[in-house]
């Protein structure tokens, strides 16, 4: 299959790097599986459109901010919406690593001819570094909290792998249901590993459990829409009230509450 990966990096700041750097790793994996992969880094709306028209992909993976009706690309430029460019999704499988777009944009895309649409119904949460010295801590492991670099790297990249695991599953099995189960199995294994990890400090323990909360939330809000069926795969991780209080505190420090969404910052242009 031919896969087009639109690897945006800059939205409000450099927050989209957290997914795009992981996507580049998966691009290598997909090529090793025998698929043709085209990567476009930091595409503007016009560049993304040209890439679709020129390369004619079977699958589009895109990371960018989103609302329920709009998909943006680099620098928050509006690319596809319920009113604009939706024909670019026709006859293709769309994997949108963005907040909210599965609500309306995904539904409309399927009605207008998309083979399938994978996306998220809610905001996509993930741990990230907010200080200027560690913007790329997702792919390098550096962080300002004293968490071991190997642990931080695994936690932050692991959350970003959710949509990519769905895509890997589909490329492996050519089956939507199996692809969703493949993603869910990955998430279950990640949660099991994280909760068993021997944290060296209360900070590491808090970051671990925050990442678990993020994975649970994001997978619960992941949905695959097709003309025939709607697939969901909730994890249902049980978290204690005391832990949720810790998560609420840590979220203020290390989790972007507007990732790939910032619905208040991205508006549909009529």
KANORVEN-V663986 format. One record per backbone hydrogen bond with DSSP energy under -1.0 kcal/mol. NH is the residue of the N-H (numbers start at 1). CO is the residue of the C=O. Records with the same first field share a line. If there is no record, write none. Layout:
# KANORVEN-V663986
NH=CO ; CO
This chain:
# KANORVEN-V663986
3=36
4=59
5=38
6=61
7=40
8=6
16=9
17=14
18=15
20=16
21=17
23=19
24=20
26=22
27=23
28=24
29=25
30=26
31=27
32=28
33=29
34=31
35=30
36=1
38=3
40=5
42=7
48=44
49=45
50=46
51=47
52=48
53=49
54=50
55=51
56=52
58=2
59=2
60=93
61=4
62=95
63=6
64=97
66=260
67=70
71=80
72=65
73=77
74=43
75=10
76=73
77=74
79=71
80=71
81=84
82=69
88=85
89=86
90=87
91=113
92=89
93=58
94=116
95=60
96=118
97=62
98=96
99=260
100=122
102=120
103=100
104=68
105=68
106=101
108=104
109=105
110=106
111=107
112=108
113=110
114=109
115=92
116=92
117=225
118=94
119=223
121=221
128=254
134=131
137=134
139=136
141=137
152=148
153=149
154=150
155=151
156=152
157=153
158=154
159=155
160=156
162=159
165=161
166=162
167=163
168=164
169=165
170=166
171=167
172=168
173=169
174=170
179=175
180=176
181=177
182=178
183=179
184=180
185=181
186=182
187=183
188=184
189=185
190=186
191=187
192=188
193=189
194=190
195=191
196=192
199=197
205=201
206=202
207=203
208=204
209=205
210=206
211=207
212=208
213=209
214=210
215=211
216=212
217=213
218=214
219=215
220=216
221=217
222=219
223=119
224=231
225=117
226=229
231=224
244=240
245=241
246=242
247=243
248=244
249=245
250=246
251=247
253=250
254=250
255=251
256=126
261=258
265=262
266=262
